[in-house]
């Protein structure tokens, strides 16, 4: 069974988090494609690399989707 889970990367906003010094014009979230949620299996577990946040530091104050979970925050 699949469950609807709030997108960890954009925190359900549907737009990518801005980087430091970037203009505030929102870009679509690369993980949920502006839906604000992702479908995950009911037996999914918290990603150990990003601790469920869906993000890892990219340097210079920017973020990128976690390479282990793809930005979803869960693994299965």
Buried (B, 14 or more C-beta within 10 A) or exposed (E): EEEEBBBBBBBBBBBBBBEEEEEEEBEEBBBBEBBBBBEBEEEBEEBEEBEBBBBBEEEEEBBBBBEEBBBBBBBE
